[in-house]
Amino acid sequence: MAVSQTKTAKTAQYQSRINIPAEKRTQLIGMLNQHLADTLDLYTQVKQAHWNVKGMNFYQLHLLFDELATEVLGFVDLLAERATTLGGIAQGTARMAAEASALPEYPLGAVEGREHVEALVERYGQYSSRIRTAIDDSDSLGDKDTADLYTEISRAVDMRLWFLEAHLQSSATLD
């Protein structure tokens, strides 16, 4: 079965003996593919920061950004494999991700470490929020396994958001 090449690609589905109704699996596959696009985009944005960071703390941030990218790449595989486990087709090419991602474009003018950290904090915050919503959505569709996958991603993303935000915090930023 061919997948449509429109912006809202048809979610193809193979038969499966997983005891989740086909209609719900279709919704889950669509959701997983949306987050696959977001995650691939987040990965490339973190690599953009990794490649282009300059200034004070260059080395520390260069290594941190590479570590973040490696972790995000693991999420890509988890999401794609869950979509295919449910009988779907993972829609994970760079073009598909660029077309479908809900994340904002990365600021190509970012140079200094702080600029990159601020950009990544914004994107990690948005990504975290979308993943947290997916936990509830998966659960409401009766798929505890997909909800658990999103919970695993959420825990890791929240920790990394803390790592990034810590670079921007000081006693002056306390409420």
N, C-alpha and C positions, 0 to 999 in steps of 0.2 A: 504494500500500500504506500503510495507516494504521499509525502507531506507537502502541503501547500506552501508556496514561497511568499505568501502575503505576510504583512506585519502580524496578523493574528493567525499564526500557523495552526492548521487543524491538528488536533491531538490524536494521532494514530494509536491504536491499541491492539495488542495481541491478546488472545484468549489466555486466561490464567485460572488456576484452581485456588488462588488466594481468595479467601471467602469475604471479599469486599465487593459489593455490587458494582457492575461495570460502570454505571453512571457516576458513582462516587470515585471509582478509580480514575475515570476520565478527569474529574475535577482535581484530584490529587496530582495526577500527572501534569496537568496544566500549571498547577501551583508550583510543583517541583521544577518544571522547566522555566518558569518566571524567576524563581530564586537561583536557578542555575545561571541564567543570564546575568542577574545582579552579582552573583558571586564571581563569575568570570570577569566582569567589569571591575569589581573591587580588586581582584587579583592584579589586573593590568594597571590599575591606578596606584596600587601600592608599589608595584615595580617601577612605575614612572617616578615616584618619590625616591625610591632606592637608587635609581640611575642618576638622578639629577640634583640630589641634595648637595648643598654647599654651605660653607661657613662654620661657625662654632659648633662643636659636637658632631661634626661630619661623620667621623668614624663610628661613634655610638649609634647615630641615627641610621647610617648606611646598613649596619649590621641588624638593627632592630627591624627596619623595613624589609630586609631580606627574610628574616625570621617570620614576620607577619605574612609575607607573600607565600612562603612555603606552607604555612598553616592553612591559609585560605585555599590554596590549591588542593589540599586534602578535602576541604568542604565540597569543592567542585566534583570530585570523584564520588563522594557520598551521595550527593543530590542526584547526579546522573545515574548512578547505579540503582538508587531507589526508584527513580522513574522507570527504568527498564525492568526492575523486579516486578513492578505493578503491571507490566505489559505494555508500557509506553516506549516511545523513542526519545532518547535524550537529544535535546536540541541545543547542542553545545559548541557550535562553531563560533569563531570570533565575530563573523558578520551577524549571526543570529543574536549573539549577546549584545553587540553594539546597537542593534535595532530594538531589542526588547528591554534592555536594562532600565530600571526606574531610578538609578543613581544619577546625580548631576555629573556633567562633564568635569574632568579634572582641570584645575587652573594651570595651564601650560606656562604661565609666567612665574610660577612658584620657583624660588631659588633657595632662599634661606631655610634652614631647618625648621624654624617656627612656622613659616608659611606652609610647609609640607605637613607638619604635625596638625596644624589647624584644619587643613583640607581633609586629612585622614580622619580626624575626630568627627568632622561633619558627616563624612560618608559612613564611618563605622556606626555612628549614632543612628543614622537613617536605616542602615542595614540591620542593626540590632532590633530596631522597632518593627521592621517588616518580618524578621524571623520570629519575633515573639508573637506577632499576630498569627503567623503560620502554625505555631504550636497549637493555639486554640482552634484554628480552622481545621487542622488535621484531626484533632480530637473530636470536633463536632461531626466530622465525616466518618467517625468510627475507626480511624486508623491510628492506634496507639503507637505502632512502630515508627510511622512517619513523624508523629508528634515527638517521640523520643529522639529521633534523629535531629529534628529542629531544636530540641532542648539541649542536646549535646553541642550543637553549633552555637546556640545562644550563650551557653556558659563560657565557651572559649572566646567568643566575640566580646562579651561584657568584660572579661578579664583584660583583653587586649585594648579595649576602649579605655579602661582604667590606666593601663601602661601609657597610652598616648596622652590622656588628659593630665597625667601626673607631670608631664613636661611643661604644661601650661599653668600649673597651679603654684601658688605661693601663699604665704600668710595673708597677703593683700586680697586674695580671691575667696577667703572664707566668708560664708554668709553670717 
